[in-house]
Amino acid sequence: MKKIALLLVVFLMFASYVFAENVYKKDGTVIRNVRIIGRNAYSITVANHGRIFNEDIERIGEDISEEPLEEVKGDAVNEVKENVEEKAMIADKPKDELIVDLFAVNGMKETVENTITTLMTQIPDQKKEELKKIVDAEELLKSLVPVYDKEFSKEEVIDLIKFYKSSAGSKLLKDTPRIMDQVMVACVDYFKKKIEGDQK
């Protein structure tokens, strides 16, 4: 369980550092690939750019193609239309439903289900039926929604969903357990060398 909690913390920390956004200002300027490090009711704080007031911001998000749909050829038209429809559908969803969607793409749902399955294999048969009645993966995931609701805005949840659906997000999910194993080995080796060096 500690390993799962550690992985979740690493996922959240890593996602917040790798995800960059574009800030489109009302005067027509665009600040590209920046990380928003703070928000309040009146402004945002952008790494390396400082504070930008909401009244000066047209929108925050990814690039939108200037090219009209009619000029896009072949299958790309359908892909662009599907992306626009998906974005509209996501934006219309309530935040709590989006958080549940995030759990499906960031590995949380699978982790919870696997944890419950593993737990079931480790308890006596006579207790399994009793546990099945009281433990429900969907219910457990819904109990985690308020944590994410408190920590992330709706826009950030949408951005996280986009990230985990991207090739980089998928790679992060797939490779993090292996990377964390290597990190743990490297940390143990580091401390072992330091301790052995102090004893000489």
C-alpha positions as CSV (number, residue, x, y, z in Angstrom):
1,M,0.0,0.0,0.0
2,K,2.9,2.3,0.8
3,K,4.3,1.7,-2.7
4,I,0.9,2.6,-4.3
5,A,0.7,5.8,-2.3
6,L,4.3,6.7,-3.3
7,L,3.5,6.1,-6.9
8,L,0.4,8.3,-6.8
9,V,2.4,11.1,-5.2
10,V,5.1,10.8,-7.9
11,F,2.5,10.8,-10.6
12,L,0.8,14.0,-9.4
13,M,4.1,15.8,-8.8
14,F,5.5,14.7,-12.2
15,A,2.3,15.6,-14.1
16,S,2.3,19.1,-12.5
17,Y,5.9,19.7,-13.7
18,V,5.7,18.3,-17.2
19,F,2.4,19.8,-18.3
20,A,2.8,23.1,-20.0
21,E,0.1,25.5,-21.2
22,N,-0.3,28.5,-23.4
23,V,-1.7,31.8,-22.0
24,Y,-3.5,33.8,-24.7
25,K,-3.7,37.5,-23.7
26,K,-6.4,39.9,-24.8
27,D,-3.8,42.1,-26.5
28,G,-3.0,39.3,-28.9
29,T,0.2,38.1,-27.3
30,V,0.7,34.4,-26.5
31,I,2.9,33.1,-23.7
32,R,3.7,29.5,-24.8
33,N,4.6,26.4,-22.9
34,V,4.4,27.9,-19.4
35,R,3.7,26.3,-16.1
36,I,1.0,27.9,-14.0
37,I,2.2,27.8,-10.4
38,G,-0.5,29.7,-8.7
39,R,-4.1,30.9,-9.1
40,N,-6.5,33.1,-7.2
41,A,-9.7,34.9,-8.0
42,Y,-7.9,37.8,-9.7
43,S,-4.8,36.4,-11.4
44,I,-2.5,33.5,-12.2
45,T,1.2,33.2,-11.5
46,V,3.3,31.8,-14.3
47,A,6.8,30.3,-13.8
48,N,9.4,32.8,-15.2
49,H,6.7,35.3,-16.2
50,G,5.2,36.4,-12.8
51,R,1.6,37.4,-12.3
52,I,-1.0,37.9,-15.1
53,F,-4.3,39.4,-14.2
54,N,-7.5,37.5,-15.3
55,E,-8.8,40.7,-17.0
56,D,-5.8,40.5,-19.4
57,I,-6.3,36.9,-20.3
58,E,-8.5,35.7,-23.2
59,R,-8.0,32.0,-22.4
60,I,-5.5,29.4,-21.2
61,G,-5.0,26.2,-23.1
62,E,-3.4,24.4,-26.0
63,D,-3.0,25.7,-29.6
64,I,-6.1,25.8,-31.7
65,S,-5.4,25.4,-35.4
66,E,-5.9,28.6,-37.4
67,E,-6.7,26.4,-40.4
68,P,-10.4,26.1,-41.2
69,L,-11.9,22.5,-41.2
70,E,-12.7,22.7,-44.9
71,E,-9.0,23.1,-45.7
72,V,-8.0,20.0,-43.7
73,K,-7.7,17.0,-46.0
74,G,-9.0,13.3,-45.7
75,D,-9.3,11.6,-42.3
76,A,-7.9,14.6,-40.5
77,V,-11.3,16.4,-40.9
78,N,-13.0,13.6,-38.9
79,E,-10.2,13.6,-36.3
80,V,-10.5,17.3,-35.8
81,K,-14.3,17.2,-35.5
82,E,-14.0,14.3,-33.0
83,N,-11.5,16.2,-30.9
84,V,-13.7,19.3,-30.9
85,E,-16.8,17.2,-29.9
86,E,-14.8,15.4,-27.2
87,K,-13.5,18.7,-25.8
88,A,-17.1,20.1,-25.7
89,M,-18.4,16.9,-24.1
90,I,-15.6,17.0,-21.4
91,A,-16.2,20.7,-20.7
92,D,-19.9,20.0,-20.1
93,K,-19.3,17.2,-17.7
94,P,-19.6,17.9,-13.9
95,K,-16.3,18.1,-12.2
96,D,-16.9,15.0,-10.0
97,E,-17.6,12.9,-13.1
98,L,-14.4,14.2,-14.7
99,I,-12.4,13.2,-11.6
100,V,-13.8,9.6,-11.9
101,D,-12.8,9.7,-15.6
102,L,-9.3,10.8,-14.5
103,F,-9.1,7.8,-12.2
104,A,-9.8,5.6,-15.2
105,V,-6.9,7.1,-17.3
106,N,-4.3,7.7,-14.6
107,G,-4.2,4.2,-13.3
108,M,-6.0,4.9,-10.0
109,K,-9.0,2.7,-10.8
110,E,-6.9,-0.2,-11.9
111,T,-4.7,0.2,-8.8
112,V,-7.7,0.1,-6.5
113,E,-9.2,-2.9,-8.2
114,N,-5.9,-4.8,-8.1
115,T,-5.4,-3.9,-4.5
116,I,-8.9,-5.3,-3.6
117,T,-8.2,-8.4,-5.7
118,T,-4.9,-9.0,-4.0
119,L,-6.5,-8.4,-0.6
120,M,-9.1,-11.1,-1.4
121,T,-6.4,-13.7,-2.1
122,Q,-4.8,-13.1,1.2
123,I,-7.7,-13.5,3.5
124,P,-9.4,-16.8,4.6
125,D,-12.2,-18.1,2.4
126,Q,-14.9,-17.6,5.2
127,K,-14.0,-13.9,5.3
128,K,-14.0,-13.3,1.5
129,E,-17.8,-13.2,1.2
130,E,-18.1,-10.8,4.1
131,L,-15.4,-8.5,2.6
132,K,-17.1,-8.6,-0.8
133,K,-20.2,-7.2,0.8
134,I,-18.5,-4.2,2.4
135,V,-15.7,-3.4,-0.1
136,D,-16.6,-1.9,-3.4
137,A,-14.0,-0.4,-5.8
138,E,-16.4,2.1,-7.3
139,E,-17.5,3.3,-3.9
140,L,-13.9,3.6,-2.8
141,L,-13.0,5.6,-5.8
142,K,-15.9,8.0,-5.3
143,S,-14.7,8.5,-1.7
144,L,-11.4,9.8,-3.2
145,V,-13.2,12.4,-5.4
146,P,-13.3,15.1,-2.7
147,V,-9.5,14.9,-2.3
148,Y,-9.0,15.7,-6.0
149,D,-11.9,18.2,-6.0
150,K,-10.2,20.2,-3.3
151,E,-6.7,20.1,-4.9
152,F,-7.5,20.6,-8.6
153,S,-9.7,23.0,-10.6
154,K,-12.0,21.6,-13.3
155,E,-9.6,22.9,-15.9
156,E,-6.7,21.1,-14.2
157,V,-8.6,17.9,-14.1
158,I,-9.4,18.2,-17.8
159,D,-5.7,18.9,-18.5
160,L,-4.7,15.9,-16.4
161,I,-7.1,13.7,-18.4
162,K,-5.6,15.0,-21.7
163,F,-2.1,14.3,-20.3
164,Y,-2.7,10.8,-19.3
165,K,-4.4,10.1,-22.7
166,S,-1.3,11.4,-24.5
167,S,1.6,9.2,-25.5
168,A,3.8,10.8,-22.8
169,G,1.1,10.2,-20.1
170,S,0.7,6.6,-21.2
171,K,4.4,6.1,-21.2
172,L,4.7,7.6,-17.7
173,L,2.0,5.2,-16.4
174,K,3.6,2.2,-18.1
175,D,7.2,2.9,-17.2
176,T,6.9,4.5,-13.7
177,P,6.9,1.2,-11.7
178,R,10.1,0.1,-13.5
179,I,11.6,3.5,-13.1
180,M,10.7,3.6,-9.4
181,D,12.3,0.2,-8.9
182,Q,15.5,1.6,-10.4
183,V,15.3,4.8,-8.4
184,M,14.9,2.7,-5.2
185,V,18.0,0.6,-6.1
186,A,20.0,3.7,-6.9
187,C,19.0,5.3,-3.6
188,V,19.9,2.2,-1.6
189,D,23.2,2.0,-3.4
190,Y,23.9,5.7,-2.7
191,F,23.2,5.4,1.0
192,K,25.0,2.1,1.3
193,K,28.2,3.7,-0.2
194,K,27.8,6.7,2.1
195,I,27.4,4.5,5.2
196,E,30.3,2.2,4.2
197,G,32.5,5.3,3.5
198,D,31.8,6.7,7.0
199,Q,32.7,3.4,8.6
200,K,36.2,3.4,7.1
